Amino acid sequence: MALTDFTEIPVIDMAGLLTDDPAAQLAVAEAMGRAARDVGFFYLTGTGVHPSLLDGVLAAAQQFFEQPREAKMANYIGNSRNHRGYVPEGEEVFAGKTSDLKEAFDLAADLPEDDPDYLAGNPMLGPNQWPDLPGFAERVEAYYEAVRAVGSQVFKGLALGLGERADYFDDVTRKPPSQLRLIHYPVDESAASRPGIGDHTDYEAFTLLRSTSPGLEVLAGNGKWVDAPPMADAFVVNIGDMLELWTNGEYVATTHRVRAVEQERWSFPLFFSLDYDTLVTPMERFATAGRPVLEPLVAGEHLFAQTAQSFVYLQKRLAAGEITLPERSVGLSSFGQETRLKVASPV
């Protein structure tokens, strides 16, 4: 759990993981494990995702966000009961800080209206709220499915890197609320001090990201921010809260942010969740003397609680008593390097 002073993000070619050669698979897995321990971020190449899929989701995002505000608000996320739809500027605030200078469209696996979890009131599962735009849903879903396939291989690599079987995570990733966000960062010179996204960790197991321009920054162990600009044909991968918890801090959910951008930026993170009801308990091998054992959390409840604490429409529902936070909820910024720095250097 030592704080690591890294200055660059490692690059990992996942091609070996896609072969039938156990040695090649293990080499990739061990590289993933090192990156997860030391940095919490890495670039992933050799994924096989065709560039046309990124072009398609970019065109879909531009098609949606170029609409007038009233047209976008027809799909406002506050109209849904499972957190799907348009996120206007100012809707999302991390840890009580300034609102983000961005807008987004949030979606996940498009489950039917009669899905039993949705009917039972699950706050993160169910149907998407699709805009009435030709080709939008088709292009976005094609990207989602391609990146989801890459994520299944990343789960495999992370499992092997932990010394487990390749299918170690299969039983807890059968119906996850894994969310794709289409994010638009406009340039606003009058708001130079406002970040695109404030510093935070991701709430899920890990994230796969493609973006069009620089802006992403990662917090190193020495408290300095390290640039993580887009790399051609590569995803940025970062560890989330649930893998930090699963490994009792062996892997780190590194704090990151998007600074005020100097050019229009488009970003497409897919957040890989565990199944909603998964109880995440630290692995025994990492519950060693001198390392405090982290408290277990239910993966979906953590995702919902963090979401409810950072979105204005959900904060209003909390204040009105329409929804409540799960019993085991923790506050925002409870994981990652930022939290470790606070522990290491208490005020």
Secondary structure as the mmCIF struct_conf table of DSSP 4:
data_model
#
loop_
_struct_conf.conf_type_id
_struct_conf.id
_struct_conf.beg_label_comp_id
_struct_conf.beg_label_asym_id
_struct_conf.beg_label_seq_id
_struct_conf.end_label_comp_id
_struct_conf.end_label_asym_id
_struct_conf.end_label_seq_id
BEND BEND1 GLU A 8 GLU A 8
STRN STRN1 VAL A 11 ASP A 13
HELX_RH_3T_P HELX_RH_3T_P1 MET A 14 LEU A 18
BEND BEND2 THR A 19 ASP A 20
HELX_RH_AL_P HELX_RH_AL_P1 PRO A 22 ASP A 38
TURN_TY1_P TURN_TY1_P1 VAL A 39 VAL A 39
BEND BEND3 GLY A 40 GLY A 40
STRN STRN2 PHE A 41 THR A 45
HELX_RH_AL_P HELX_RH_AL_P2 PRO A 51 PHE A 65
TURN_TY1_P TURN_TY1_P2 GLU A 66 GLU A 66
BEND BEND4 GLN A 67 GLN A 67
HELX_RH_AL_P HELX_RH_AL_P3 ARG A 69 MET A 73
TURN_TY1_P TURN_TY1_P3 ALA A 74 ASN A 75
STRN STRN3 TYR A 76 TYR A 76
HELX_RH_3T_P HELX_RH_3T_P2 ILE A 77 ASN A 79
BEND BEND5 ARG A 81 HIS A 83
STRN STRN4 GLY A 85 VAL A 87
TURN_TY1_P TURN_TY1_P4 GLU A 89 GLY A 90
BEND BEND6 GLU A 91 GLU A 91
STRN STRN5 GLU A 92 VAL A 93
BEND BEND7 PHE A 94 PHE A 94
TURN_TY1_P TURN_TY1_P5 ALA A 95 GLY A 96
BEND BEND8 LYS A 97 LYS A 97
HELX_LH_PP_P HELX_LH_PP_P1 THR A 98 THR A 98
STRN STRN6 SER A 99 SER A 99
HELX_LH_PP_P HELX_LH_PP_P2 ASP A 100 ASP A 100
BEND BEND9 LEU A 101 LEU A 101
STRN STRN7 GLU A 103 LEU A 107
TURN_TY1_P TURN_TY1_P6 GLU A 113 ASP A 114
HELX_RH_AL_P HELX_RH_AL_P4 PRO A 116 LEU A 119
TURN_TY1_P TURN_TY1_P7 ALA A 120 GLY A 121
BEND BEND10 PRO A 123 MET A 124
BEND BEND11 GLY A 126 GLY A 126
BEND BEND12 ASP A 132 ASP A 132
TURN_TY1_P TURN_TY1_P8 PRO A 134 GLY A 135
HELX_RH_AL_P HELX_RH_AL_P5 PHE A 136 GLY A 161
TURN_TY1_P TURN_TY1_P9 LEU A 162 GLY A 163
BEND BEND13 GLU A 164 GLU A 164
TURN_TY1_P TURN_TY1_P10 ALA A 166 PHE A 169
HELX_RH_3T_P HELX_RH_3T_P3 ASP A 170 VAL A 172
BEND BEND14 ARG A 174 LYS A 175
STRN STRN8 GLN A 179 TYR A 185
HELX_RH_3T_P HELX_RH_3T_P4 GLU A 189 ALA A 191
TURN_TY1_P TURN_TY1_P11 ALA A 192 SER A 193
BEND BEND15 ARG A 194 ARG A 194
BEND BEND16 GLY A 196 GLY A 196
STRN STRN9 ILE A 197 HIS A 200
BEND BEND17 TYR A 203 ALA A 205
STRN STRN10 PHE A 206 SER A 211
BEND BEND18 THR A 212 PRO A 214
STRN STRN11 LEU A 216 LEU A 219
TURN_TY1_P TURN_TY1_P12 GLY A 221 ASN A 222
BEND BEND19 GLY A 223 GLY A 223
STRN STRN12 TRP A 225 ASP A 227
TURN_TY1_P TURN_TY1_P13 ALA A 232 ASP A 233
STRN STRN13 PHE A 235 ILE A 239
HELX_RH_AL_P HELX_RH_AL_P6 ASP A 241 TRP A 246
TURN_TY1_P TURN_TY1_P14 THR A 247 GLY A 249
BEND BEND20 GLU A 250 TYR A 251
STRN STRN14 HIS A 256 VAL A 258
HELX_LH_PP_P HELX_LH_PP_P3 ARG A 259 VAL A 261
BEND BEND21 GLU A 262 GLN A 263
STRN STRN15 ARG A 265 PHE A 272
HELX_LH_PP_P HELX_LH_PP_P4 SER A 273 ASP A 275
TURN_TY1_P TURN_TY1_P15 TYR A 276 ASP A 277
STRN STRN16 LEU A 279 VAL A 280
HELX_RH_3T_P HELX_RH_3T_P5 GLU A 284 PHE A 286
TURN_TY1_P TURN_TY1_P16 ALA A 289 GLY A 290
BEND BEND22 ARG A 291 ARG A 291
HELX_LH_PP_P HELX_LH_PP_P5 PRO A 292 PRO A 296
STRN STRN17 LEU A 297 VAL A 298
HELX_RH_AL_P HELX_RH_AL_P7 ALA A 299 SER A 310
STRN STRN18 PHE A 311 PHE A 311
HELX_RH_AL_P HELX_RH_AL_P8 VAL A 312 ALA A 319
TURN_TY1_P TURN_TY1_P17 ALA A 320 GLY A 321
BEND BEND23 GLU A 322 ILE A 323
TURN_TY1_P TURN_TY1_P18 GLU A 327 ARG A 328
TURN_TY1_P TURN_TY1_P19 LEU A 332 SER A 333
BEND BEND24 PHE A 335 GLY A 336
HELX_RH_AL_P HELX_RH_AL_P9 GLN A 337 ALA A 344
BEND BEND25 SER A 345 SER A 345
#
